[in-house]
Amino acid sequence: MGTEITREEFSERDYARFRERLEQCLSDLRKLLARPGFGAGPVTIGAELEACLIDAAARPLPRNQAVRALLADPRIALELNQFNLELNASPVPLAGRPFTALAGELGQLLARAGAAARAHHGRVALIGILPTLSLAHLDLGMVSDAARYRALDRGLRRLHRGPFLIRVTGEEPLELTTEHVTLEGANTSFQLHLRVAPADFTRIYNAAQLATAPALAVAGNSPTFLGRRLWEETRIALFKQSVEDRDSSGPRRGPARAAFGTGWLRDGALELFTEGVRLHEPVLPYVSDAPPDRENPGLDELRLHQGTVWRWNRAVYDPAVGGHLRIEMRALPAGPTVTDMLANAAFLVGLTLWLAGQDERWTYTLPFERADHGFYRAAQRGLAAELSWPAWTADRVRTVPAADLVPELLPAARQGLLGAGVAAAEADRLLGVIGARVASGQTGAAWQRAALAAAEQGRSRDEALTVMFGRYLSHAAAGQPVHTWT
């Protein structure tokens, strides 16, 4: 997915060659998956953290290339807009104390990025959407100076054939149009990579799909955009619409490029890769010059294409260490603190692994359409969302407020973590953060809403957003989880 792109414009011949390579990649992947022992190895977890650079006034600081140049660290990459960076934590075994290991590396990366940002009179912020963004921060001139992102913008516009329409409901509904993909860069996430054996992929992927709604409901941290109070996780709606590739001039066919899915998985990872190729036209048709390796194929074109199909839980093929599969869990927001993010991760991963151990018929009890609906309701309403969930003792579905469902699921998440070998003290500490957050009702989004209401007394909305964000940054710097913030 991190293929270096050196071109910005492509011909129809390039698209045709790329499609041919995609078919070859699918054929090679099918053979790989049939190979005895392929993908075997310990379960590992890694993470990508998208961060924002801000200036002394808490406004976006478009200096990501200069900051990255100071760092000279391959674990730190550019993101779409010039005020975004991506910090990549190395994969660690899930058994033991994986979240402590991730916390240590993320803390180190954040400290280094913070020092480099200070050299440019800035700092690093972890939040789903910056409250201080304006449209001026989201024009084409704000795109990172990299061929990949300019080519991505061209590729999506080639398919969409018109302005991107952004429409988000909420307390103060938002509707606007934009000519470019730059609004995608308003979103920052905390993405998990869970290594999965091919034989277990279907069960674990479906379990991750089911677990994502309650995990998202308790993790909300993106309640505003462009000065409007919108969803608890506005990021979900904004991202989906900002990379819309379906032709704006006619009826929309097929799933969105950023979607929850099309149904419960039946036939393993190959089904997802094939679906990505069949349902979505290429937007970055860059053909690799690397010589083919039939023993350990890179599948460069397939990996590049899959990186432009933004499922909220995405299949990943990685040729490293003999080749393996991962599930990339993409729905969780950045922030408010490393502790909060790792608590979210522990809940999502633990619940996923517990669900994967249940009878598959139990998962399939819930119609996929209701799982899809629940995902977006969790993004919209957070802990107040009404979620559909399989009943514990009968072959039926019940509807439960997320604030009641999450505490019910904490013991299951604990069992899932312990079953994978995670230390009990580690699981209890992080799941305890989730339990306390639900009991207080104070997610990152809830805190931002309350702090904004308090700051608006006698101030304009823009002034209040800046005051609220300043308080957010002060609390976040102290490192205590959001449910403890005043």
N, C-alpha and C positions, 0 to 999 in steps of 0.2 A: 504493500500500500504506500510505502514511502519511496517508490521509484522516482529517481531524479528525472524531471521533465525539462528538456532543453528547447522545446519548440512551443510556439503559441498558436500557430495556424496549421490547419490540416486540410488536405484535399479529400474528395470523395474516394479516391484510390486508397488513401490512408485508412479511411473508415472500412473499406472493403477488406483490406489486408488484416486489419485488427479483428474484424468479425471472424475471418478464417482462423486466426490464431486463437481466438476464444474457443472455437469448436475443437481445435487440437488440444487446448488446455483441458477442456472438459473430458476429452477422451483419455488424456494422460492421467487426470485425477481419478477417473473411474478405475484405471489399472492400478494406481497406487493404493486406493482404498481396498482393492481385492488382494493386495499383497500381504501374506501372513506376517504379522508383527509390525505392520506399518503403524506409526503413531504411538507405539507402546512407550510407557515411561511414567514417571511420577506425576501426579497432579500438581500443577504450579499455578500461581496467580501473579499477575503483573498489573500495572496501572499506567494510564496516561492522565495527566492533570493539565487542563487548559487554564491559563492564568491571564489576568489583565495587567497591563502597565498603566499607571495613573500618575499625574503630576501633583504638584503641591496643593492645587485647588481641587484634587480628587476628580479631575477630568481625564479622559483617555490621553495617554502619552504615546504618540506614534513613533517609537524608537526601537522596535523589536530587533531589527537587524544590528543596530549599534550595540544593544545590550547582549545579543547573542555572540557578536564578535568578541566582546570582552570576555565572555565566559569560555569560549572555545571548548565546549563540552558536547560530545555527540548525543548525549541524552536530552539536550534542549534543542527544540526545533521551532521554526517559524510556524505561525498559523495564518489564517486567511487575511485578517486585518493587521495593520501595523502596530496596534496596541495589544496584540495577543501573542503569547508564547505557549509552547507545549513542553511539559516536563515529563519525561518517561522514566518510571521506576522499573528496575530490573526484575524479571520474574524470580520468585522464590518458591520453595516447596510449600504446599498448603498445610502439610503436617507441621506441628510445632507452634511457633509464634510468627506466622506470616505477616500479620498486621503490624506487629512491632517492627519487623524488618522493613516493611513498606514505609512506616512512619519515619524511621530513621533516615532512609534514603530521600524521601520527599522533603523532610526537614532540611537536610543538607542542600538539596537542589534549590529549595525556596530561599535559604539563606544566601546562597551564591547568587541567585537571580536578583534578590533584593539588594545585595551590595553593588551589583552591576547597574541596576536601575538607579540607585542613589548617585552613581557617577554621572547620570544624565538628569539629575534633579527629580527623580521619580521614585516609585515604590511598586510593589506587587500586591494585587488584590485578588482574593478568591471569592467569587460570587457568580451566580448563574447568569445575570445580566447586570451590567453597570447601571445604577440608577441615574448617573449623570450624563448618559449618552444623549446626543442630539442627532438630528439627521445630517448635520455637517460632519459628524464623525463617521458617517456611513456612506460617503460618496465613493466613486471609483478611485479617486486619488488616495484613498486610505487603504487600498489593497496592498498587501506586502509585495515588495519588488522581487517577484519570483515568477518564472514562466508558467509554473504549474497553476498558479491561481488565476493568472490572466487567461490561460487556456481553458480552465474550468468555467470561467465566466462566459467566454465565447461559446463553449460547448453547450452549456445549459440554455443560453439565449438562442442558439441555433435550433434547438428543439422546441422551446417554449413559444417563440414567434410573437412576442409582445411583452408588455410590462408585467412584472411579478406583482400580483395582488396580495396584500397582507390584510387579513381581516381577523381580529381577535375580540371575542366577547369579554365581558367582565363588568366591574363596577363603572368603568369609564371606557366603553368600547372604542377600539382603534380600527381605522381603515385607511390604508394608503397604498400607493403604487410606487414601484421603483424599477429602474431600467436594468439594474445589475444585481449580482448575487451577494453584494456586500452586507446585507442585513443578516446573512448567515453568521458573519463574524461577531455579531452582538452576543452570541451564545457561548458560554463556557461550561464545560462538563468535566466530570470525573469518571473515566471509563475503565472498566475492569476487563482483564483478559484471563479467562479460566481455561487451562489446557484440559482437553477432554479426549478420552480414547474413542476411536471411530465406532466401536461396538456400542458405546454408551451415549453416542451423540444425540440420537433422537430423544431418548428419555430426558437427558439433562437439558437439552434445548427447550423442549416443551415445558419442563419444570421452570426454567428461567422465564419463559413467556408468562406463565401463570403467576410467578412470584413478583414480577416487576411492578404491577399496579400497587400492591400494598407497600412495597419498598419506596416507590415514588411518592406515594401519599404522605409518608412520614418524613420525606427528605426535602420538601419544597423550599426553594431559595431564589425564586425569580418572579416576584409579584408585580414588578413595574417594568414598563418600557416606554421610552419617549415621554416620560412624565405622566403616564396613565397607569392606574391601578387595574390590573388585568387578572390573569390566572395565577394560582399559587406557583405553577411552573409554566410561565408564559413561554419559556424557552422551547417547550415541546411544540406548541402551535407555530411559533415564529420560525423555527428551523424547518418544519415541514413545508411551509409555504414559500420560504426564501430559496429553496432549491427545487421548486416545482418545475418539472420538465414537460408536462403534458401540454399540448398545443393550446394556447389560450384562445385561439380563434374558432375552436370547434368543441364538440362534446368530449368530455374527458373519459378516456378508456383505460382500464387497467389500474393497478395500484399506484399511489404516489411514490416518488423515488425515495422519500423518507417516510416509512410506514411501519406499523407494528407487525404486519404480516398478512398472509392470505389464508391461513388455516393452520390447524395442528400439523406438525411435521410427521410424516409417515415413513420416509425412505432415507433417512440419514442426511449427512452434510451435502452430498452430491445434489440432492433435491433443491437445496437452497442456492447453491452455486448455479445450477442449471436454470432455476427460476430467475435469478438475477440477469442472466444472459438473455433468456427468452422474453422477459417482460420489459427490459430497459435498454434503450439504445445507448451505444458508447458516447461518452462526452470527452474523454481523453484518449484518442486512438493512437497512442504512442507505442510503436512496436519495438520490442527489445532487440538489441544486436547481440545479446549474449548467446554463445553457442549452446545448442540443446544438450541437456544432461538427462539421458533416459533413466539412469539409476536414481537420481535425486533431482527431478525437474523443478526449476524455479517457478514455473507457471506465472511468469511476470505479467502477462497481459490479463490473465484472470484475476490476479491479486490487485492490479491497478483498477480494473473495472469494478471489482467488488468494493474497492475503496470509494467508489462514487455511487454506490447503492446503499443508502443510509438506513438500514433496518435498525430498530432500537435494540434488538439483539441480533448480532451479525456473526455469520460463520467466517472464520479466518483460516486460511491455509498458510503455514510458514515452513519454508524448506530447511530451516535451521535444525540442527541436531538430528539429521536424518529425515526430517519432515514430520509435521504433526498438525493437529487441528486444535483450534481454540474457539470459544464463544466470547465475543466482545460484547459486554454489557454496557450500553451507551446512554442509558436513560437518566443516570444520576447527575445532579448539578455539582459544579464546583462550590466549595465552601460549606458553611461559614469558617470552620477550622479543620485542621487535619484530623482531629479526634472525631468530629462529626462525620466527615467523609468516610473514615474507616469504620465507624459504627454502621453507617448506611451499607457499606460494602459487606460487613460481617452478616448483617441481617439478610441482605439479598442473596449472598452466596450460601449461607447456611440454610435458608428456606428453600432455595433451589435444590440443594443436595438432598434435603429431607424429602421434598416432593418427588424427586427422581427415584427415590427408593420405594415409593408407594406403587400400588397396582396402577398400571397405565389407564385402566378403565375409569379410575377415580378422577384422573385429570380430564379425560375425555367427557366426563359427565357435564362439564361446563361447555356449552357451545362456544366456538371460537369467536363468534360475533360479540358475545357478551364479554369475553376477555379483552377484545379490542376496545369495546365501549368503556370497560372499566379502566383501561389504561388512560384514556383521554379524560375520563371523569376524575381520576386521581390527579392528573396534571392540572385540571381546572379547579378542583375544590379541595385538594389536599386531604387532611384528616376528616373533613366534612363529607367526603365523597361516599356515596352508597355503592358498594362493590359486590358483585356476584361472586359466590365462592361455593365450592362443593361442600355439602353437609358432611359432618364427620361420620355419621352412622347409617346413612341411607343414600340410595342412588337418586339424589335430587340436588337442586341448587337453591341456596338461600341468598338473601340480600342483607348485607351488614354494613353499618357505617365503618369507615376505615379506622376511626378512633377506637372502635370496639374490636375490630378484626385483628389489628396489629398486635395488641397484647395477647390475644389467643394464639398467635403464630410464633411468639417468641420462644416457647419451649421447643417447638418443632425446629426452628432455626438453630437452637442450641444443639439439639440432637444431630442435625445435619453437620454442624461444625465438628462436634466431638467424633462423629463417625468417620470424618475425614482426617482425624488425628490432630485437630487444632487443640492446643492446650486449654483446659477447662477455665483457668483463670483469665486467659485472653478472651475467650468467648463470653464469659460472664461480664467482664469489664465493659466490652463494647456493646453487647446486647442490653446491659444495664443503662447505657446512654440512651438507647432507643426507648426503653421502657419509661425512663424519666422524661424524655421529650414528649411522649404521648400523654403521660399523666399531667404534664404542665400545659399541654396544648400548644407549646411554643416551638414551632419549626423556625427555620430561618425566614421563611416567607411571613409567618405570623408576627415575628419580631419586627421585621421591616414595616409591615402595615401599621403596627401599633406605634412604633417610633416615628413614622412619618406623620401620623395623626397628631402626635404630641408636638412635633416640630412645626406643624402648620399653624399653630396658634400665633397669629400676628405676622406670619411670613408668607411669601408667595410660594407656589408649588416648587419652582426651581430652587429657591433658597432652602426650603424645607427638605428637599431631596438631598441637597449637599450636606445639611446639618445631620440628617439621618445617616447618611453614608459615612460621615466622619465618626459618628458614634459607633457604627458597625465596625469600622476599621480599628478603632481603639479596643473594642471588646475582642475582636478577632486576634489582635496582636498579643493579647493576654493568654490566648490559647485555650480558654475554658469553653466547654461545649455550649451551644446556643441556648439550651433550656435553662442555663443558669444566669443568662444575661438580664440585667435590669432594664 
